[in-house]
């Protein structure tokens, strides 16, 4: 099953990311023009190596990235990258149990928290140079490589009811979410009465993480601003496609995902050196 940009919640996230990019581009361009000092090195000096970290915000979550590589020429870069991003479903909706005054929010139907770790290689090609005094340098890029999706089961706090005379008591247990027995309302059964109290701590279930190997591709545009050639300050916008031979289950009442398609914006900071 495809998880694509074209559902309404994801489109809203996409528009929000575009707005953030436009505002950030104006602000960072102004900052680069008024604060940062120009290079004192000659324009003909090419820094062969570079590395940078990034904060990534995409249409299904957020993450962190790291790149390193070499500038073969001024016009082309060969780069390696590592990304760690979370991946949510557009069907997720947080709710609380009104039967408890201090219940915790949870996402009904969510089976797994999913995180992707990507290892890739790519190329950046210069489209628009910037003058020595500043401006914006534009590069087109494409990356691809291997990845692994990590699916951690979701655990919930469950209220177990016991009736003693006319009084009803409950105790809280921690259980892995099971769509066959856990519902967003009190269930009165032959063996026990239960109700979802809320989401259990995130660390529960780490010992049950399942890997899902896959591949990914990424393309987009890199906008570098500022005047110091040794300092990397850039905003990047692009799209990613993640593909998995074995589908990843996220929500209980939806098909698992073989493909994940998202747009993203990232803020990159690093340095160049020889």
C-alpha positions as CSV (number, residue, x, y, z in Angstrom):
1,X,0.0,0.0,0.0
2,X,1.1,3.5,-0.8
3,X,1.4,6.2,1.9
4,X,1.4,9.3,-0.3
5,X,1.1,13.1,-0.2
6,X,-2.4,13.1,-1.5
7,X,-4.5,12.6,1.6
8,X,-6.0,15.7,3.1
9,X,-4.0,15.7,6.4
10,X,-0.7,15.2,4.6
11,X,-1.5,18.0,2.1
12,X,-2.1,20.3,5.0
13,X,1.3,19.4,6.4
14,X,2.8,19.9,3.0
15,X,1.4,23.4,2.7
16,X,2.6,24.2,6.2
17,X,6.2,23.1,5.3
18,X,6.1,25.3,2.2
19,X,5.1,28.3,4.3
20,X,7.8,27.6,6.8
21,X,10.3,27.4,4.0
22,X,9.3,30.7,2.5
23,X,9.4,32.5,5.9
24,X,12.8,30.9,6.8
25,X,14.3,31.7,3.4
26,X,13.5,35.4,3.8
27,X,14.8,35.5,7.4
28,X,18.0,33.6,6.8
29,X,18.8,35.5,3.6
30,X,18.5,38.8,5.5
31,X,20.6,37.5,8.3
32,X,23.3,36.4,5.9
33,X,23.4,39.8,4.3
34,X,23.6,41.9,7.5
35,X,25.5,39.9,10.1
36,X,27.9,37.3,8.5
37,X,31.3,38.6,7.5
38,X,32.5,37.9,3.9
39,X,35.3,35.4,3.2
40,X,38.8,36.6,3.7
41,X,40.1,33.8,1.5
42,X,40.4,34.1,-2.3
43,X,37.5,33.3,-4.6
44,X,39.6,30.7,-6.4
45,X,40.1,28.5,-3.3
46,X,38.0,25.2,-3.4
47,X,37.4,23.5,-0.1
48,X,37.5,19.8,-1.0
49,X,35.7,18.3,2.1
50,X,32.6,19.2,4.0
51,X,30.3,17.9,6.6
52,X,26.9,19.1,8.0
53,X,24.1,18.1,10.3
54,X,20.4,18.8,9.7
55,X,17.1,19.0,11.4
56,X,14.4,17.5,9.2
57,X,10.7,18.2,9.2
58,X,8.6,16.1,6.8
59,X,4.9,15.5,6.1
60,X,4.8,12.5,8.4
61,X,7.1,13.5,11.3
62,X,10.6,14.8,11.9
63,X,14.2,13.6,12.2
64,X,17.9,14.3,12.1
65,X,20.5,13.9,9.4
66,X,24.2,14.0,8.8
67,X,26.2,14.4,5.6
68,X,29.8,14.3,4.6
69,X,31.7,14.1,1.4
70,X,33.9,15.8,-1.2
71,X,33.6,18.6,-3.7
72,X,35.1,17.0,-6.8
73,X,34.6,20.3,-8.6
74,X,32.9,23.6,-7.8
75,X,29.9,22.4,-9.8
76,X,29.4,18.9,-8.4
77,X,29.5,17.4,-4.9
78,X,29.6,13.7,-4.0
79,X,28.0,13.1,-0.6
80,X,27.2,10.3,1.8
81,X,24.3,10.8,4.2
82,X,22.6,9.2,7.3
83,X,19.1,10.1,8.3
84,X,17.0,9.0,11.3
85,X,13.3,10.0,10.9
86,X,10.1,9.0,12.5
87,X,7.1,8.0,10.3
88,X,3.5,8.5,11.3
89,X,0.3,7.5,9.6
90,X,-2.2,10.2,8.4
91,X,-4.9,8.2,10.2
92,X,-3.5,8.9,13.6
93,X,-5.7,10.8,16.0
94,X,-5.1,11.4,19.7
95,X,-7.9,10.8,22.1
96,X,-8.5,10.6,25.9
97,X,-10.8,8.4,27.9
98,X,-13.5,10.6,29.5
99,X,-14.1,7.9,32.2
100,X,-10.9,9.1,34.0
101,X,-10.1,12.6,35.1
102,X,-6.3,12.0,34.8
103,X,-6.1,9.6,31.8
104,X,-3.3,9.9,29.3
105,X,-3.7,10.6,25.6
106,X,-3.3,7.8,23.2
107,X,-3.7,7.0,19.5
108,X,-6.4,4.4,19.1
109,X,-5.5,1.8,16.5
110,X,-1.8,2.5,16.4
111,X,0.1,-0.8,16.5
112,X,3.7,0.4,16.0
113,X,5.9,3.4,16.4
114,X,8.0,3.4,13.2
115,X,11.5,5.0,12.7
116,X,13.6,4.9,9.5
117,X,17.4,4.8,9.4
118,X,18.7,5.6,5.9
119,X,22.3,5.2,4.6
120,X,22.7,6.8,1.2
121,X,25.0,8.3,-1.4
122,X,24.1,11.2,-3.7
123,X,25.1,14.1,-6.0
124,X,24.5,17.8,-5.8
125,X,24.7,19.9,-9.0
126,X,25.1,23.6,-9.1
127,X,22.2,25.5,-10.8
128,X,22.8,29.1,-9.6
129,X,26.0,30.6,-8.3
130,X,26.1,33.4,-5.7
131,X,28.4,36.5,-5.8
132,X,31.2,36.9,-3.3
133,X,29.1,39.4,-1.2
134,X,26.3,36.9,-0.6
135,X,23.0,35.8,-2.1
136,X,21.6,32.3,-2.5
137,X,23.3,29.4,-4.2
138,X,20.9,26.8,-5.6
139,X,21.8,23.2,-6.2
140,X,19.7,20.3,-7.5
141,X,20.4,17.0,-5.7
142,X,19.5,13.3,-5.7
143,X,20.3,10.6,-3.2
144,X,19.5,6.9,-2.8
145,X,20.6,4.0,-0.8
146,X,19.6,1.3,1.8
147,X,17.5,1.8,4.9
148,X,15.9,-0.2,7.7
149,X,12.5,0.5,9.2
150,X,12.3,-0.2,12.9
151,X,8.8,-1.0,14.2
152,X,8.3,-0.8,18.0
153,X,5.0,-2.1,19.4
154,X,2.7,0.3,21.1
155,X,1.9,-0.5,24.8
156,X,-1.1,0.9,26.6
157,X,-2.2,1.3,30.2
158,X,-5.4,-0.8,30.7
159,X,-7.9,-0.3,33.5
160,X,-9.1,-3.7,34.9
161,X,-12.4,-3.4,36.8
162,X,-13.5,-5.5,39.8
163,X,-16.9,-5.3,41.5
164,X,-17.0,-5.9,45.2
165,X,-20.6,-5.7,46.5
166,X,-21.9,-2.4,45.2
167,X,-18.4,-0.9,44.8
168,X,-16.4,-1.0,41.5
169,X,-12.6,-0.8,41.7
170,X,-9.9,-0.9,39.0
171,X,-6.2,-1.5,38.8
172,X,-3.9,-0.5,36.0
173,X,-1.8,-2.9,34.0
174,X,0.5,-2.4,31.0
175,X,-0.3,-4.4,27.9
176,X,0.7,-4.5,24.2
177,X,-2.1,-3.0,22.1
178,X,-4.3,-5.8,20.6
179,X,-7.1,-4.6,18.3
180,X,-9.0,-7.7,19.1
181,X,-9.5,-6.9,22.8
182,X,-8.7,-3.2,23.3
183,X,-11.4,-0.7,22.3
184,X,-11.9,3.0,23.0
185,X,-14.7,2.2,25.4
186,X,-15.3,-0.1,28.4
187,X,-15.5,-3.8,27.4
188,X,-17.5,-6.1,29.7
189,X,-16.4,-9.6,29.0
190,X,-16.8,-13.1,30.6
191,X,-13.3,-13.0,32.1
192,X,-12.8,-9.3,32.9
193,X,-14.0,-5.8,32.3
194,X,-11.3,-3.5,30.8
195,X,-10.9,0.0,29.5
196,X,-8.0,1.9,27.9
197,X,-6.5,4.2,30.4
198,X,-3.9,5.8,28.1
199,X,-0.5,5.3,26.4
200,X,2.2,3.6,28.3
201,X,5.8,5.0,28.3
202,X,7.7,5.0,25.0
203,X,10.5,2.7,26.2
204,X,8.1,-0.2,26.7
205,X,8.5,-2.7,23.8
206,X,12.1,-1.9,22.8
207,X,12.9,-5.5,23.2
208,X,10.3,-6.4,20.6
209,X,11.5,-4.1,17.8
210,X,11.2,-5.7,14.3
211,X,13.4,-4.6,11.4
212,X,12.1,-4.0,7.9
213,X,14.9,-3.6,5.3
214,X,14.3,-1.4,2.3
215,X,15.6,1.2,-0.2
216,X,14.9,4.9,-0.6
217,X,15.3,7.7,-3.1
218,X,15.4,11.5,-2.4
219,X,15.5,14.5,-4.7
220,X,15.1,18.2,-4.3
221,X,16.8,21.6,-4.1
222,X,19.4,23.0,-1.7
223,X,19.4,26.8,-1.1
224,X,22.6,28.0,0.6
225,X,22.8,31.5,1.9
226,X,25.4,33.7,3.6
227,X,28.8,34.9,2.5
228,X,31.3,32.7,4.2
229,X,32.4,29.8,2.0
230,X,33.7,27.8,4.9
231,X,30.5,27.8,6.8
232,X,27.5,25.8,5.6
233,X,24.1,27.4,6.2
234,X,21.4,26.0,3.9
235,X,17.7,25.2,3.6
236,X,16.7,22.2,1.6
237,X,13.3,21.1,0.2
238,X,12.6,17.8,-1.4
239,X,10.7,14.6,-1.6
240,X,11.5,11.1,-0.5
241,X,10.2,7.6,-1.5
242,X,10.8,4.7,0.9
243,X,10.1,1.2,-0.4
244,X,10.0,-2.1,1.7
245,X,9.6,-5.6,0.3
246,X,7.8,-6.6,3.5
247,X,5.1,-4.1,4.4
248,X,5.4,-2.1,7.6
249,X,2.2,-2.2,9.8
250,X,1.5,1.1,11.6
251,X,-2.3,1.2,12.1
252,X,-4.4,-1.8,13.0
253,X,-7.3,-1.1,10.7
254,X,-5.3,-0.1,7.6
255,X,-3.1,-2.1,5.2
256,X,0.6,-2.1,6.0
257,X,2.8,0.2,3.9
258,X,5.1,-1.0,1.1
259,X,5.7,2.5,0.0
260,X,6.0,5.8,1.9
261,X,6.1,9.1,0.0
262,X,6.7,12.4,1.7
263,X,7.9,15.9,1.2
264,X,10.3,17.6,3.6
265,X,12.2,20.7,4.6
266,X,15.6,20.6,6.4
267,X,17.9,23.2,8.0
268,X,21.5,22.3,7.4
269,X,24.6,23.6,9.3
270,X,28.2,22.6,8.9
271,X,31.6,23.5,7.5
272,X,34.0,23.1,4.6
273,X,37.7,22.4,4.9
274,X,40.8,20.8,3.2
